[in-house]
Amino acid sequence: MQYSETQAYLKAIDLKPKGIFVMHEKVERRLPPHAHQKHQLTYVEGGIAYIYMQNKTYIIPARHYVWIPSGLEHYLKVRNAQTVTRSLYFHDDGKDPFYDKLGIYPVNNLLFEMIVFTEHWSGTVNSKEEGFTLLSAIKDILPKLNTRALPIALPTTANTRLRPVIMYLSTHFSEPLTLRSLSERFGMGERTLSRLFQSTMSISFLQYLKLLRTVKAIEMLLQHDKTTSEIAYLTGYNSLAAFSKAFHQLTNFRPTDFAKKV
């Protein structure tokens, strides 16, 4: 997308402050980090998406949506050319604290049907136009449907010493990694590496590794071509029980239950 087209798209979202902006896309729109005055709901079909903000990466699994409060800088990345994104942008009326928090939530059948039905509209829908009542209803029911967000956020960093370590972990997460083996590979002391994780990302090495493996497990679960036992070993666990326990601690779901939901 050209710069002028990007700016026009972002400007259109906030052009009518009280209107609801609707956008459905079957091709990936590559936007730079940006923010807008309206809240954003984005539902992803046909794959998964990643949303980047505040030095963290959030994964949006199938049958989930992300709620992005107004003014929060972010950008979305989709890795499947067949993926469809459905985004709705709502003005901030300050009615419920739910709308002020970033969250990734499951989509039940009712909400799914309502979101898909919004493909009848595109661009800004104003208060007296057809569709505004339905679109407003989607926003209004969210606090009633969703009370627990999916707590999966993978920290990122631009630190020149830690960045190579993070890149290595992203492709070797299935191996029996330890702080000692990692520090030896990158020529630094264990204590130094441990402090780097804490000081730059406010997380320990082991916590980061568990998060990374959970994100990778979610990706595999969404592909539906591997058993839970296979995924356990592919993500570095030596037993299904250990994998299931770690997965549940971070998502509040057992891997088999999560796979059924998506």
C-alpha positions, 0 to 999 in steps of 0.5 A, spaced: 500 500 500 502 506 498 503 512 503 498 516 501 493 510 501 495 508 508 494 515 510 487 516 507 485 509 510 487 511 517 484 518 516 477 515 514 477 511 520 476 518 525 473 522 519 466 521 522 467 521 530 460 518 531 460 514 526 462 506 526 467 505 521 467 498 517 472 494 513 473 487 511 479 485 507 481 479 503 488 481 502 493 483 507 493 491 508 500 492 511 500 498 515 505 501 519 504 502 527 498 507 528 493 509 533 486 512 532 481 515 536 476 510 535 476 503 539 477 497 534 475 490 534 478 485 529 476 478 528 480 474 523 478 468 519 482 463 516 488 463 520 491 467 525 494 474 526 499 477 530 498 484 533 504 488 535 504 493 541 508 496 547 514 491 546 509 485 546 506 480 541 499 478 542 497 472 538 489 472 535 487 465 534 481 462 530 474 464 533 477 470 537 477 477 536 482 483 539 479 489 542 484 495 541 482 501 546 482 508 542 489 511 542 493 505 543 499 504 537 499 498 534 499 494 527 497 487 525 500 482 521 497 476 518 501 470 515 496 467 511 494 470 504 487 466 505 485 470 511 480 475 512 480 480 517 473 484 519 474 490 523 469 495 526 471 502 529 467 505 534 467 511 538 469 512 545 463 513 549 466 511 556 460 507 558 464 501 561 471 500 563 471 493 558 472 498 553 479 501 556 483 495 556 486 491 550 484 484 550 483 478 546 476 474 547 473 468 544 467 469 539 461 465 540 456 463 535 451 469 536 457 474 536 460 470 530 454 471 526 453 478 527 460 480 525 459 476 519 453 479 517 457 486 517 460 484 511 453 488 508 457 494 510 463 498 508 466 504 510 463 509 515 455 507 517 452 513 521 447 513 526 441 514 521 443 509 516 441 502 515 446 497 519 448 502 525 443 499 530 446 492 529 453 495 529 452 498 535 449 492 538 455 488 537 459 493 541 454 493 547 454 486 548 461 485 548 462 486 556 456 481 557 459 476 553 467 476 555 469 477 562 476 473 561 481 475 556 486 470 553 493 472 557 498 470 551 503 476 550 510 475 548 515 480 550 519 483 544 525 487 545 530 491 540 536 490 545 542 489 541 545 483 546 538 480 547 535 480 540 540 475 537 538 470 543 530 471 542 531 470 535 535 463 536 529 461 541 524 462 536 527 457 532 530 452 537 524 452 542 523 445 541 530 443 544 532 442 551 534 449 553 537 452 559 540 458 561 547 455 562 547 452 555 544 459 552 549 463 556 555 459 553 552 459 546 552 467 546 558 468 550 555 471 557 554 469 564 548 466 566 547 472 571 548 477 566 543 473 561 538 473 567 538 480 568 538 482 561 531 478 560 528 481 567 531 488 565 529 489 558 522 485 558 520 484 565 520 477 565 525 471 567 528 466 561 524 460 564 517 465 563 519 467 556 521 460 554 514 457 557 510 463 553 514 462 547 512 455 547 505 456 548 504 461 542 508 455 538 503 450 541 497 455 539 499 455 532 500 448 531 493 446 535 490 451 530 493 447 524 489 441 526 494 436 523 498 434 529 496 430 535 496 433 542 502 429 544 506 430 538 505 438 539 507 437 546 514 434 544 515 439 538 514 444 543 520 442 548 516 438 553 518 431 555 511 429 557 504 430 555 502 432 562 508 437 563 505 440 556 498 440 558 500 443 565 504 449 562 499 450 557 493 451 562 497 455 567 498 460 561 491 460 557 486 457 563 485 451 558 487 444 557 490 443 550 485 438 548 479 443 550 482 449 546 483 445 540 475 443 540 474 451 541 477 453 535 
